[in-house]
Amino acid sequence: MNEDFIYCPSVNCTDMLWIDLAGTSYCDGSYIITRSKSKIYVLEYVLEGTGTIIHNGRKYTASAGEVYILHKGADHRYYSSKDYPWVKIWINLKGTLIEHLLEVYGIDQVVYPGSQQILDYFRAFHNELASENQPWELQNKCAILLHKIISSVYFNSQALYRRQPDDASRIKRYLDQHALDSVSLEELCRCFYKSKAQIIRIFKKKYGITPYAYLLKIKIEYAKKLLAHTQVPVKEIAARLNFADEHYFSTYFRQVEKVSPTAYRISYGADLPEPVQQ
């Protein structure tokens, strides 16, 4: 276990930005930090390894390439894995600037994805603390770097979130891919590890209808294409789309489209007769 510390004399601190301590930790299995109702904020970038964080009683894991932010006033407890120990660069601070930045950017989680840019800002912050700049210059540069760290954490996490489809989008894609199948709510629960109520609520919140209603909607759209552009019999269309039988399909189609499947086909000029059932 080894740590490199960077001290910031009080002459370099203000109520806006008070830097308590900064450094780099090369942890082992003995590393553990505990604070009750912490008087400081903690910003840490994990360079290597993995470890556990307990923030106000909730447990998190932070691994290489991630940032974690511990809030002032919260209970902090964090420790390194023995097998894959942390190497991390960190800043302990307080003041009105960090409070306002976290509030403005809505940083209320603990662990965030990192990036090379965020790491560069951490290192630049350390370099500034180790410089011999005048207090006002150090405050100015560190304030700008702190803003860059927090804003980059926010925008980086938002960019990653947008690239990852939400649960409702994933459910919709699954239904689109299984339009010809008989997809049950139980199947969706198994696929997405959620309860029936959660599946329905998540999907309906985004798309305004239930998953089952959406599945029927895309089945009807597919049926309309077959009726308008092919000679596939109504009975076979019903079977392809996994309706219980031709009668149920025809009844539901009429309910939605206000015409029967055969009438819909005729309206598109595909007025070929249905094959006579023997």
N, C-alpha and C positions, 0 to 999 in steps of 0.2 A: 504494500500500500504506500503510495507516494502522492503528494499534492504540491503543485506550484501555485503560490498565492501572489496576487497583486493587490496591494493595499492602496486605498485612496484617502489621503489625509483630509480631515474635516474642512480645511481651508479650501479644498476643491469641491466641496459639496454645498448644496442649497436645499431649501424646502421643496423646490421644484424637482430636483434630481439629486438624491442622496445615495451615493454608491457605497454600500457597506463593505463589500469584498468581492473579488473576482478571482478566477483561477482555473486550473486544469487538474482533474483528478484521475489518477491511475489506480483503479480500485482492485480489491481482492474480496474474498468472501467475508472479511471482517468489516467491510464498509457499511455503515448505517448512520443516518442522520434523523434526528427526531426534534420537532418543535411543536410546542403547544401554543395555539393562538399566535401564530408567527407574526413578528413585528416587521417582517420584510417580504418582498416578492422574490421569487427565485426563477431565473431563466436558465435553462440548461440545454445544451446540444450534445446528444450522445454520438460519439465518434466510433466507438466499438462496444461490443458486448450487449448485454441485456440486464434489466433489473426491474424491481417492483416498487411502485409508488402507492402509498395509501394517503389519500387527500380527503380530509373530513370523513374518514371511515370508508371511502370507496376505493377499491383496488384497481390499479392500472399497471400495464407493462410498457416500458419504454426501451426500445432497442436501437441499434446503430442506424443513423439516418433520421432519427426522430427528435423533436423538440418537446420539452415539457415545461409548463408554466405553473408554478405554485403560488397561490394568492395569499396576500397579507390577511391576517386574521383567521386563517384556516389552520387546522392541525396538519402538520407535515410528518410523514415518516417514509423514508425511502432507503432502499438497500440494493446492493449489487448481487448479481448471480455469482456463485462461487466458481461454477464451471466456465461461464462466459462473462468475465467481469467487465464492468463499465470502464471506458475511457471517455471522459466528457469535459467539455469546456462550459463554464458557467459564470453567471453574474448575479450577485445578491444586491438588491436595491430597494428603495422606497421613494415616495414623493408624489406630488400632485401630477407630474407628467405621466408616469407609468399608470397611475389610477385612471386618468382621463383617456389615455390611449387604449387601455383594455376595455373601457366602457364604450368608447366610440366605435371600435372595431368588433365589439361583441365577443371578445375572447373570454369565454366562460368555461371552456373545456380544459383538460389537463394536458393530454398528449396530442401533438400535431405532427404531420409529416414535415420533414425538413427538406432542405435543398442546398446546393452548393452556394447559392447567393446568400441564404440566411447564415450559413457557416462563415462565409467571408465577412459578414457584418459583425458576427461575434468576435472574430479575430481582430477586425479593425477596432472594435471597442476596446479589446484588451491592449492593443498597440497604443491607443490613445491614452489609456490609463497609465501605461508605462513610460509615456513621453514626458518631457520636461516643459510642456506648454503651460502658459499662464492659466490660472484657475478659470477665468472667463472664457478662454479659448477651449479649454478642456470641456467645460460645461456645454458650450455651443456644439462642439463636434460630437460629444457623447449623446446629447439630446437628439441630434439628427440621426445618429446611428441607431439609437433606441427606437425612434419612429420607424426607421427602415426595417428593423428586426420585426416589430409588431405588425406593421403593414404587410410585410412579406409573408409572415406566418399566416395572416388572414387570407391574402390573395392566393397563396399557394394551396391552402386547404380548399378554397372555393373552386379553384381550377380542377383539382383532383376530384372534388365532389361532382362537378358538372360532367366529367368524363366517365363517371361511374353511374350507370342507370339506377334509378330508385326502385323500390320494391314493386310499385304499381306498374312501372314500365317493363320490368322483368316478367311480371305476371302476364301483361298484355302480349309481350313477345312470345311467351310460352303458348298462349291461346292461339295466336296467329299461326304458330308452327304446328298446332294440333287441331286445326279447324275441322279436319275430316274425322277426328276421333270423338269418342264420348268421354270428355274430360269432366271428372267429378270434383266437387269441392274438397273431398277427402284427398284426392290426388294432389291438388294444389297445396293443401296443408302439408303433405309429405314432402313435396318438392321445395317449399319455401320456409319450412320449419315455423309455421305460424298457425294459430287457431282459426277456425272457420270465421269467427267474428272479426278477427284481425284482417284476414284476407278480404272479406267483403268491405270492411270499413276503409282499408287502404286503397282498394281499387275504386270504390265508389267516390271517394273524396277527390280523386284526380280525374276520373272519366264520367262521373255522374250516373253510372249504371252499375249493376252487379256484374261479376265475372260471368255468371251464367247467361245473363241477358246479352252481354257482349259476344259470347260464344255463339249464341243463337243468331245474333245480328250478322256475324261474318259468315255463318252457314247460309243464311238467306241470300247474302250478297253473292256467294259462290253459286248457289242454286240459280239465281237470276242469270248469271253468265252462262251456265249450262243450258238453261231454257232458251235463252236468246240466240246462242251461237252453236248449239250442237243438237243432235237428234237423240240424245240419251233419254230414255223413258223416265217418266216421273217416278215410277216405282224404284228404278235403279238410282236416281238422284237421291231419293229418300234413304236408300240403303248406304250409298256412298257417304252421306253426311251423318250417318249413325242416328237417324230418327228411328223411333220404335217401329213405325210402319208407314206405309204410304198415306193412310188416312190422317194420321197425326201430322205428318209433314204438310199435307194439303190444307188441313184446317189451320195450322199455324201460319202458313204462307198467306192464306186468304185474310187472316186476321191482321197481318202486318201490311200487306200490299193491296188489300181491298179487292183483289181478283184472285181467281184460282190459278194454279201453276199452268194449266193448259191455256187459259185465257191470256195469261202473260206471254206465253210462247207465241200464240197467234198474233198478239199485238206487235210483236217484233218480226212478223213475217215468217217465223219458223213454224208454219201451220201443218207440219207433218203429223199424220195421225199417230196416236199411241198404238202400239202393237196390241192386237186382240189377244186377251188372255184366254187360253184354252182350258 
